[in-house]
């Protein structure tokens, strides 16, 4: 006889391990650096062993495991890793690993099997790959990963939230104008103006942000280069302290610092990365690329509330606008669950409720203003 509570918990654990293994395998296949690829493969093998552990636990209580098929969230992340590279989903993976690192601490079967320690080890390894701990990985791969992680960059999160900004703001604008009972052509013109104005504002803000960040980073690098030239011994001591703080003993840290200081260019590059947290090869990325991306994402979201007014008028256009926006709100909510780990139904429903609440508020205000102006 099966214990339904235990069976459900075991199946949840089994599915989680299947998802993790599939994602690590995909990242290993997509990773151009063979050493990083091998790390991902080893992590996948451990997750597969954990899945086998939970499969045996299910068999022990007379229950069956689900098919070894990754869930929709994992399949989405696998596609993104294959399409854009492992570094694109690494910040999301790091967040999920950090969230799940203590999931087995209160499960006696997992504790007996040594799973909590393994999960925490995975969390540390992924964070080390993202933050560039010495010995974790090498050169350009770490620089690529490190730059995205330390600047808080998460392209997936930015894409979803950027489109959501355009969707919610323009839906609210369109509904506010519609509440004032103006002609459909006026609503269309207002919506298009809101799309262009909002997208331009987002693009300009992103351009200024990235440009300012680049200028600040360049100035910090110049200061660090000057200090390295004038006070090499002090900079070497800083390097020793950095590596000691990362877990090396003093002798190993000093030997590594001596080796790096032998070449001034290498020493500057290392100090800039380790002390300032700056990737000198990127300096925050291209301001124009960031601006164009922000413009496009905002416009993508903002077009949903406006599009029906190209072909429809009156109540039909209003209903179609709400329907199209509702679908888009659910999709963006589902998108946020990729990097939050929340249930997709909860995330989609929450986003729909928030967006429709904002639309209802502005529609009501538009109605009141329209009645007032109309006498």
C-alpha positions as CSV (number, residue, x, y, z in Angstrom):
1,X,0.0,0.0,0.0
2,X,1.4,3.4,-1.0
3,X,1.7,6.5,1.1
4,X,0.1,9.2,-1.1
5,X,2.0,12.0,0.6
6,X,5.3,10.4,0.3
7,X,4.6,9.3,-3.3
8,X,3.8,12.9,-4.3
9,X,6.9,14.2,-2.6
10,X,9.1,11.5,-4.2
11,X,7.6,12.2,-7.7
12,X,8.3,15.9,-7.2
13,X,11.9,15.2,-6.3
14,X,12.3,12.8,-9.2
15,X,11.0,15.3,-11.7
16,X,13.2,18.0,-10.3
17,X,16.3,15.9,-10.7
18,X,15.3,14.9,-14.3
19,X,14.9,18.6,-15.1
20,X,18.2,19.5,-13.7
21,X,20.0,16.7,-15.4
22,X,18.5,17.6,-18.8
23,X,19.4,21.2,-18.4
24,X,23.0,20.4,-17.4
25,X,23.3,18.0,-20.4
26,X,22.1,20.7,-22.8
27,X,24.5,23.3,-21.4
28,X,27.4,20.8,-21.7
29,X,26.5,20.2,-25.3
30,X,26.3,23.9,-26.1
31,X,29.4,25.0,-24.1
32,X,32.4,25.8,-26.4
33,X,34.9,25.5,-23.6
34,X,35.6,21.8,-23.1
35,X,36.5,22.2,-19.4
36,X,33.3,23.9,-18.6
37,X,31.4,21.4,-20.7
38,X,33.0,18.6,-18.6
39,X,31.8,20.3,-15.4
40,X,28.3,20.5,-16.7
41,X,28.4,16.8,-17.7
42,X,29.5,15.8,-14.2
43,X,26.8,17.8,-12.6
44,X,24.3,16.1,-14.9
45,X,25.6,12.7,-13.9
46,X,25.0,13.5,-10.3
47,X,21.5,14.7,-10.9
48,X,20.8,11.5,-12.9
49,X,22.0,9.5,-9.9
50,X,19.7,11.5,-7.7
51,X,16.8,10.8,-10.0
52,X,17.6,7.1,-9.8
53,X,17.6,7.4,-6.0
54,X,14.1,8.8,-6.0
55,X,12.9,6.2,-8.5
56,X,14.0,3.4,-6.1
57,X,12.2,5.2,-3.2
58,X,9.0,5.2,-5.3
59,X,9.5,1.5,-6.1
60,X,10.0,0.8,-2.4
61,X,6.6,2.1,-1.5
62,X,4.9,0.5,-4.5
63,X,4.5,3.6,-6.6
64,X,5.7,4.3,-10.1
65,X,7.8,7.2,-11.3
66,X,6.7,9.5,-14.1
67,X,8.3,9.4,-17.5
68,X,11.8,10.8,-17.7
69,X,10.6,13.9,-19.6
70,X,11.7,17.4,-18.6
71,X,9.0,19.9,-17.7
72,X,8.1,22.8,-19.9
73,X,10.3,25.3,-17.9
74,X,13.3,23.1,-18.4
75,X,12.6,22.5,-22.1
76,X,12.3,26.3,-22.5
77,X,15.7,26.9,-20.8
78,X,17.3,24.1,-22.8
79,X,16.1,25.7,-26.0
80,X,17.5,29.1,-24.9
81,X,20.8,27.5,-23.9
82,X,21.1,25.9,-27.3
83,X,20.0,29.0,-29.2
84,X,22.0,31.7,-27.3
85,X,24.6,29.7,-25.4
86,X,24.9,28.5,-21.8
87,X,25.8,31.9,-20.4
88,X,22.4,33.2,-21.4
89,X,20.6,31.0,-18.8
90,X,23.5,30.7,-16.3
91,X,22.1,33.5,-14.0
92,X,18.7,31.8,-14.0
93,X,20.3,28.5,-13.2
94,X,22.3,30.1,-10.4
95,X,19.1,31.6,-8.9
96,X,17.3,28.2,-9.1
97,X,20.2,26.3,-7.6
98,X,20.4,28.8,-4.8
99,X,16.7,28.5,-4.1
100,X,16.7,24.7,-4.1
101,X,20.0,24.2,-2.2
102,X,18.2,23.5,1.0
103,X,15.2,21.6,-0.3
104,X,16.4,18.2,1.0
105,X,17.4,19.3,4.5
106,X,14.2,18.2,6.1
107,X,13.6,15.1,4.1
108,X,15.0,12.1,6.1
109,X,15.4,9.8,3.1
110,X,17.5,12.5,1.3
111,X,19.6,13.2,4.4
112,X,20.3,9.5,4.7
113,X,21.3,9.3,1.1
114,X,23.7,12.4,1.4
115,X,21.7,14.5,-1.1
116,X,21.6,17.8,0.8
117,X,25.4,18.1,0.7
118,X,25.5,17.3,-3.0
119,X,22.9,20.0,-3.7
120,X,24.8,22.6,-1.8
121,X,27.9,21.6,-3.6
122,X,26.1,22.1,-6.9
123,X,25.0,25.6,-5.8
124,X,28.6,26.5,-4.9
125,X,30.0,25.2,-8.2
126,X,27.4,27.1,-10.3
127,X,28.1,30.3,-8.4
128,X,31.8,29.8,-8.7
129,X,31.4,29.4,-12.5
130,X,29.4,32.6,-12.6
131,X,31.6,34.7,-10.3
132,X,35.0,33.6,-11.5
133,X,36.6,31.9,-8.5
134,X,40.3,31.0,-9.2
135,X,40.6,27.5,-10.5
136,X,36.8,27.2,-11.3
137,X,37.3,27.7,-15.0
138,X,39.6,29.6,-17.2
139,X,40.0,32.7,-19.3
140,X,37.5,33.9,-21.8
141,X,34.7,31.7,-20.6
142,X,34.8,33.0,-17.1
143,X,35.1,36.5,-18.3
144,X,32.0,36.0,-20.4
145,X,30.1,34.5,-17.5
146,X,31.5,36.9,-14.9
147,X,30.5,40.0,-16.8
148,X,26.8,39.0,-17.0
149,X,26.6,37.9,-13.4
150,X,28.3,40.7,-11.7
151,X,26.4,43.5,-13.5
152,X,23.2,41.8,-12.5
153,X,22.6,41.1,-16.2
154,X,20.0,38.5,-17.1
155,X,19.0,38.8,-20.7
156,X,16.0,36.5,-20.2
157,X,14.7,38.5,-17.3
158,X,15.3,41.8,-19.1
159,X,13.5,40.5,-22.2
160,X,10.4,39.4,-20.4
161,X,10.2,42.5,-18.1
162,X,10.9,44.9,-21.0
163,X,8.0,43.5,-23.0
164,X,5.8,43.5,-19.9
165,X,6.5,47.2,-19.4
166,X,5.3,48.1,-22.8
167,X,2.3,45.8,-22.5
168,X,1.0,47.1,-19.2
169,X,1.7,50.8,-19.8
170,X,0.1,50.9,-23.2
171,X,-2.9,48.8,-22.2
172,X,-3.5,51.2,-19.4
173,X,-3.2,54.2,-21.8
174,X,-5.5,52.7,-24.4
175,X,-8.1,51.7,-21.8
176,X,-7.9,55.2,-20.2
177,X,-8.6,56.9,-23.6
178,X,-11.3,54.3,-24.4
179,X,-13.0,55.1,-21.1
180,X,-13.5,58.7,-22.3
181,X,-15.6,57.3,-25.2
182,X,-13.5,58.9,-27.9
183,X,-13.6,57.6,-31.6
184,X,-11.6,54.5,-32.5
185,X,-9.2,56.5,-34.6
186,X,-8.2,58.6,-31.7
187,X,-7.6,55.5,-29.5
188,X,-5.4,54.1,-32.3
189,X,-3.4,57.3,-32.6
190,X,-3.0,57.6,-28.9
191,X,-1.9,53.9,-28.6
192,X,0.7,54.3,-31.3
193,X,1.9,57.5,-29.8
194,X,2.3,55.8,-26.5
195,X,4.1,52.9,-28.1
196,X,6.7,55.2,-29.8
197,X,7.0,57.6,-26.9
198,X,7.5,54.8,-24.4
199,X,9.9,52.8,-26.6
200,X,12.0,55.9,-27.2
201,X,12.0,56.8,-23.5
202,X,13.1,53.2,-22.6
203,X,15.8,53.3,-25.3
204,X,17.2,56.6,-24.2
205,X,17.2,55.6,-20.6
206,X,19.0,52.4,-21.4
207,X,21.5,54.2,-23.7
208,X,22.3,56.7,-20.9
209,X,22.6,53.9,-18.3
210,X,25.0,51.8,-20.3
211,X,27.0,54.8,-21.5
212,X,27.4,56.2,-18.0
213,X,28.4,52.7,-16.8
214,X,31.0,52.4,-19.5
215,X,32.5,55.8,-18.7
216,X,32.6,55.0,-15.0
217,X,34.2,51.7,-15.6
218,X,36.8,53.2,-18.0
219,X,37.7,55.8,-15.3
220,X,38.1,53.1,-12.7
221,X,40.4,51.1,-14.9
222,X,42.5,54.2,-15.5
223,X,42.8,54.8,-11.8
224,X,43.7,51.1,-11.2
225,X,46.4,51.3,-13.9
226,X,47.9,54.4,-12.3
227,X,47.9,52.8,-8.9
228,X,49.6,49.6,-10.3
229,X,52.3,51.8,-11.9
230,X,52.9,53.9,-8.8
231,X,52.4,51.3,-6.0
232,X,53.0,47.8,-7.4
233,X,53.7,46.3,-4.0
234,X,50.5,47.6,-2.5
235,X,48.5,46.3,-5.4
236,X,50.2,42.9,-5.1
237,X,49.2,42.8,-1.4
238,X,45.6,43.6,-2.4
239,X,45.7,40.7,-4.9
240,X,47.0,38.4,-2.1
241,X,44.1,39.4,0.2
242,X,41.6,38.9,-2.6
243,X,42.7,35.3,-3.2
244,X,42.9,34.6,0.6
245,X,39.3,35.8,0.9
246,X,38.4,33.4,-1.8
247,X,39.8,30.4,0.1
248,X,43.5,30.1,-0.8
249,X,46.0,30.0,2.0
250,X,48.5,32.8,2.2
251,X,51.4,30.9,0.5
252,X,49.3,29.9,-2.5
253,X,47.7,33.3,-2.7
254,X,51.1,35.0,-2.7
255,X,52.5,32.6,-5.3
256,X,49.6,33.3,-7.6
257,X,49.9,37.0,-7.1
258,X,53.7,36.9,-7.8
259,X,52.9,35.0,-11.0
260,X,50.3,37.5,-12.2
261,X,52.3,40.5,-11.2
262,X,55.2,39.4,-13.5
263,X,53.2,40.7,-16.4
264,X,51.7,44.2,-15.9
265,X,48.9,43.7,-18.5
266,X,47.9,40.5,-16.8
267,X,48.1,42.1,-13.4
268,X,45.9,45.0,-14.4
269,X,43.3,42.7,-16.1
270,X,43.2,40.5,-12.9
271,X,42.8,43.5,-10.6
272,X,40.1,45.0,-12.7
273,X,38.1,41.8,-12.7
274,X,38.7,40.7,-9.1
275,X,38.9,44.0,-7.3
276,X,36.5,46.1,-9.3
277,X,34.3,43.4,-10.7
278,X,34.6,44.8,-14.2
279,X,35.1,42.9,-17.5
280,X,37.5,45.1,-19.4
281,X,36.5,43.4,-22.7
282,X,32.9,44.5,-22.4
283,X,32.6,47.4,-19.9
284,X,28.9,46.9,-19.7
285,X,28.2,46.1,-23.4
286,X,27.2,48.3,-26.3
287,X,25.0,51.2,-25.4
288,X,23.4,51.2,-28.9
289,X,22.6,47.5,-28.8
290,X,21.0,48.0,-25.3
291,X,19.0,50.9,-26.6
292,X,17.8,49.1,-29.7
293,X,16.9,46.0,-27.7
294,X,14.9,48.1,-25.1
295,X,13.1,49.9,-27.9
296,X,12.1,46.6,-29.6
297,X,11.0,44.8,-26.4
298,X,8.9,47.7,-25.2
299,X,7.3,48.1,-28.7
300,X,6.6,44.3,-28.9
301,X,4.6,44.4,-25.7
302,X,2.9,47.7,-26.4
303,X,1.5,46.6,-29.8
304,X,-0.9,44.0,-28.4
305,X,-3.4,46.6,-26.9
306,X,-3.2,48.7,-30.1
307,X,-3.4,46.2,-32.9
308,X,-7.1,45.4,-32.8
309,X,-7.9,49.1,-33.5
310,X,-6.3,48.8,-37.0
311,X,-9.2,46.6,-38.1
312,X,-12.0,47.0,-35.6
313,X,-14.0,49.8,-33.9
314,X,-16.2,50.3,-31.0
315,X,-16.9,47.6,-28.5
316,X,-15.5,44.9,-30.7
317,X,-12.1,46.6,-30.8
318,X,-12.1,47.1,-27.1
319,X,-12.9,43.5,-26.3
320,X,-10.3,42.3,-28.8
321,X,-7.7,44.6,-27.3
322,X,-8.5,43.2,-23.8
323,X,-8.4,39.6,-25.1
324,X,-5.1,40.1,-27.0
325,X,-3.5,41.9,-24.0
326,X,-4.8,39.2,-21.6
327,X,-3.1,36.4,-23.6
328,X,0.1,38.5,-23.7
329,X,-0.1,39.1,-19.9
330,X,-0.4,35.4,-19.2
331,X,2.5,34.7,-21.5
332,X,4.7,37.2,-19.8
333,X,3.7,35.9,-16.4
334,X,4.7,32.4,-17.6
335,X,7.9,33.9,-18.8
336,X,8.7,35.3,-15.4
337,X,8.3,31.8,-13.9
338,X,11.3,30.6,-16.0
339,X,13.6,32.6,-13.7
340,X,11.6,32.7,-10.5
341,X,10.8,29.0,-10.3
342,X,7.2,29.8,-9.4
343,X,4.2,27.8,-10.6
344,X,3.4,28.8,-14.2
345,X,-0.4,29.0,-13.6
346,X,0.2,31.2,-10.5
347,X,2.6,33.5,-12.3
348,X,0.4,33.8,-15.4
349,X,-2.8,34.4,-13.4
350,X,-1.1,37.0,-11.1
351,X,0.3,38.9,-14.1
352,X,-3.2,38.9,-15.8
353,X,-4.8,40.2,-12.6
354,X,-2.3,43.0,-12.2
355,X,-2.6,44.1,-15.8
356,X,-6.3,44.0,-15.9
357,X,-6.5,45.9,-12.6
358,X,-4.4,48.6,-14.0
359,X,-6.5,48.7,-17.2
360,X,-9.7,48.9,-15.1
361,X,-8.3,51.7,-13.0
362,X,-7.4,53.9,-16.0
363,X,-10.6,53.0,-17.8
364,X,-12.6,54.3,-14.8
365,X,-10.5,57.5,-14.6
366,X,-11.0,58.0,-18.3
367,X,-14.7,57.5,-17.9
368,X,-14.9,60.0,-15.1
369,X,-12.8,62.6,-17.0
370,X,-14.8,62.0,-20.2
371,X,-18.1,62.6,-18.5
372,X,-16.8,65.7,-16.7
373,X,-15.4,67.3,-19.9
374,X,-18.5,66.3,-21.8
375,X,-20.6,68.3,-19.4
